[in-house]
Amino acid sequence: MKNGLRFLFFLIPFSPSLEKWIFVWFYKMAETPREPSFIVPARNVTVVAGRKAILPCSVEYLKSHKVIWTNQRHTLLTMRDRRITDDVRIMVVRDHQGEWNLHIRDVEPTDQGQYNCQINTHPVKINKVNLFVLVQPTLHPEMSSKDKTAKEGDTVELVCNVSGIPHPNVTWYRKSINGKKPKERVGMTGDGLNTCVLCCVPGIGMTGEVLMIHNISRYCNDMYECVADNGVANAVNHVIKVTVFCK
């Protein structure tokens, strides 16, 4: 290669009557080879824990270059279509030409983070994919309140311990013990002196995980249900029976 020209060397017969061959030189402008590039731009992927995550990566003009996947800790996961990591949940799937999609089965919350699809050009080309993992709400009964008994005038604390990603919103409801009254959202009930006043600890509010009943009275004698929901799956609930004795 010289001055951007590429010389082509051919042997052609000069004339049908001649048995000898002559050398003829041709040249043309050299074509610059195209660099590998990503077809699909970087984007975010959101998946519910326990399901499969598909992280997209499509490349054109790869030729002899290699595609590798690394995670947020710069751990080498795959090279071409071969798995390097010991994690058997991970594999490269190539359903179509140019695709180098990374599949992660049975996704866990710890899988969340940035993944890099890389081409070993100089400098290295990187397509970043951010994986977000959602977790359905879970109620932890061992850390939540059991049925409670109290005397009038006491302060009663009801706890509904939940987890999930995003963190679930907890709403409290009051249910009649005998089932004759419909369930109602916790607030101030009753009229006049026959009132059950309910409030939550500062900073949590009526939709928090802790419900406080100050100066409890016999009119607070009921079932209290907390409902936790984060929009990922079905809401979960926990019911606590509160029994109030007169002094």
C-alpha positions in Angstrom: 0.0 0.0 0.0 1.4 3.4 -1.0 -0.1 6.8 -1.3 -3.5 5.4 -0.7 -3.3 3.1 -3.8 -3.6 -0.6 -4.0 -1.9 -2.4 -7.0 -3.6 -5.4 -8.6 -1.4 -7.9 -10.5 -3.0 -9.8 -13.4 -1.8 -12.3 -16.0 -3.7 -11.9 -19.3 -3.0 -13.2 -22.8 -1.7 -10.4 -25.1 -2.9 -12.0 -28.3 -4.5 -15.4 -29.2 -1.6 -16.0 -31.6 1.1 -15.5 -28.9 1.9 -18.2 -26.5 3.7 -15.9 -24.1 2.0 -13.9 -21.4 2.7 -10.4 -20.4 2.3 -8.7 -17.1 -0.3 -5.9 -16.9 -0.5 -3.7 -13.8 -3.7 -2.2 -12.6 -4.3 0.0 -9.7 -7.3 1.5 -8.0 -7.9 3.6 -4.9 -7.8 1.5 -1.8 -11.1 1.1 0.0 -10.9 1.9 3.7 -12.3 -1.1 5.7 -15.3 -0.2 7.9 -14.8 -0.3 11.6 -17.1 -2.5 13.7 -20.0 -0.6 15.3 -23.0 -1.1 17.5 -26.4 -1.2 15.8 -28.5 -1.0 19.0 -27.8 2.1 21.2 -27.3 1.7 25.0 -30.5 1.4 27.0 -31.9 0.2 30.3 -33.4 -3.2 31.0 -35.9 -3.8 33.9 -36.8 -7.3 35.0 -38.6 -8.9 38.0 -36.4 -11.0 40.2 -36.7 -14.7 39.3 -37.3 -14.1 35.6 -34.9 -13.9 32.6 -33.1 -10.7 31.7 -32.1 -10.1 28.0 -29.4 -7.5 27.6 -29.2 -6.5 23.9 -26.1 -6.0 21.9 -25.9 -6.0 18.1 -22.8 -5.4 16.0 -22.1 -4.8 12.3 -18.8 -5.2 10.4 -17.3 -7.3 13.1 -15.1 -9.3 10.8 -12.1 -10.7 12.9 -12.9 -8.7 16.0 -14.3 -10.2 19.2 -17.3 -9.3 21.3 -17.1 -9.7 25.1 -19.4 -9.0 28.0 -18.3 -7.7 31.4 -20.3 -6.7 34.5 -20.1 -3.7 36.8 -17.2 -5.3 38.6 -15.3 -5.6 35.3 -15.5 -9.4 35.5 -15.3 -11.1 32.1 -18.5 -13.0 31.5 -18.3 -14.1 27.9 -16.0 -14.0 24.9 -17.7 -14.4 21.5 -20.4 -16.9 22.2 -18.5 -18.8 24.9 -19.2 -18.4 28.6 -16.2 -17.5 30.7 -17.8 -16.9 34.1 -18.7 -19.9 36.4 -22.2 -18.5 36.7 -24.3 -21.1 34.6 -27.2 -18.7 34.5 -25.4 -16.5 31.9 -25.0 -17.2 28.2 -24.8 -15.4 24.9 -27.7 -16.0 22.5 -27.4 -15.2 18.8 -30.9 -15.5 17.3 -30.0 -13.3 14.3 -26.8 -12.3 12.5 -25.0 -9.6 14.4 -26.7 -10.2 17.7 -24.7 -10.9 20.8 -27.4 -10.7 23.4 -26.6 -11.6 27.0 -29.2 -13.8 28.8 -29.3 -14.0 32.6 -31.7 -16.7 34.0 -33.3 -16.5 37.4 -32.3 -12.9 37.9 -31.4 -11.9 41.5 -31.3 -8.5 43.1 -27.5 -8.7 43.3 -27.4 -8.9 39.5 -28.5 -5.2 39.2 -25.9 -2.9 37.8 -24.1 -1.9 34.6 -23.1 -4.5 32.0 -20.7 -3.7 29.1 -20.8 -5.2 25.6 -17.3 -4.5 24.2 -15.6 -4.8 20.8 -11.8 -5.3 20.9 -11.0 -2.4 18.6 -8.4 0.2 19.3 -9.6 2.0 21.3 -12.1 -0.5 22.7 -15.8 0.3 21.8 -18.3 -0.2 24.7 -22.1 -0.3 24.7 -23.4 0.0 28.3 -26.6 -1.6 29.4 -28.0 -0.9 32.9 -30.0 -3.7 34.5 -32.6 -2.9 37.1 -34.2 -5.7 39.2 -37.6 -5.4 40.8 -38.6 -7.5 43.8 -42.2 -8.2 44.7 -43.4 -7.2 48.2 -42.6 -9.6 51.0 -44.0 -9.4 54.5 -41.8 -10.6 57.4 -44.2 -12.0 60.1 -41.3 -12.7 62.5 -40.5 -9.0 62.6 -44.2 -7.8 62.5 -46.6 -7.4 65.4 -48.6 -10.3 66.7 -52.0 -9.9 68.3 -51.9 -7.4 71.1 -53.7 -6.7 74.4 -53.8 -3.4 76.2 -55.5 -1.4 78.9 -57.4 1.8 78.2 -55.0 4.7 78.2 -52.0 2.8 76.9 -50.1 3.5 73.7 -50.1 0.6 71.3 -47.6 0.2 68.5 -48.4 -2.0 65.5 -45.6 -2.9 63.1 -45.8 -4.3 59.6 -42.3 -5.1 58.4 -42.0 -5.5 54.6 -39.4 -5.4 51.9 -39.3 -5.2 48.1 -37.8 -3.2 45.3 -39.0 -0.5 45.1 -39.9 -0.4 48.8 -43.6 -1.1 49.2 -46.1 1.4 50.4 -48.0 0.2 53.5 -51.6 1.3 54.1 -53.5 0.5 57.3 -57.1 -0.6 57.5 -59.4 -1.3 60.4 -61.7 -4.3 60.2 -64.6 -5.2 62.5 -63.9 -8.3 64.7 -67.4 -9.6 64.1 -67.3 -8.7 60.4 -70.5 -6.6 60.5 -68.8 -3.4 59.4 -66.9 -2.9 56.1 -63.2 -2.5 56.1 -62.1 1.2 56.4 -58.9 3.0 56.0 -57.3 3.9 59.3 -58.0 7.5 60.5 -60.1 8.9 63.3 -63.3 7.0 63.8 -66.3 7.4 66.1 -68.0 10.5 67.3 -68.0 12.6 70.4 -66.3 10.8 73.3 -66.6 7.4 71.6 -63.6 8.0 69.5 -60.5 5.9 68.6 -57.7 8.2 67.7 -54.9 6.7 65.5 -51.8 8.3 64.3 -48.4 7.2 63.2 -44.9 7.9 64.4 -43.4 11.2 63.1 -42.2 11.0 59.5 -44.0 7.8 58.6 -47.7 8.8 58.2 -50.8 6.7 57.8 -49.1 4.7 55.0 -46.1 3.8 57.0 -44.9 0.5 58.5 -45.6 1.6 62.1 -49.0 2.6 63.3 -49.4 4.2 66.8 -52.6 4.2 68.8 -52.2 6.8 71.6 -54.4 6.8 74.7 -56.2 3.7 73.4 -59.9 3.1 74.4 -62.4 0.3 74.2 -63.6 1.7 70.9 -60.2 0.7 69.4 -61.0 -2.9 70.0 -60.8 -4.3 66.5 -58.7 -6.0 63.8 -56.0 -3.9 62.0 -54.7 -4.9 58.6 -51.6 -3.6 56.8 -51.4 -3.9 53.1 -48.1 -3.6 51.3 -47.9 -2.9 47.6 -45.1 -1.7 45.2 -46.8 -2.4 41.9 -44.5 -5.3 41.0 -46.9 -8.2 42.0 -49.9 -8.8 44.1 -50.0 -6.9 47.4 -49.4 -8.7 50.7 -51.2 -8.2 53.9 -51.0 -8.9 57.7 -53.8 -8.8 60.2 -53.3 -7.9 63.9 -56.0 -8.3 66.5 -56.1 -5.6 69.2 -58.0 -6.3 72.4 -58.5 -3.5 74.9 -59.5 -4.1 78.5 -61.2 -1.5 80.7 -59.3 -0.3 83.7 
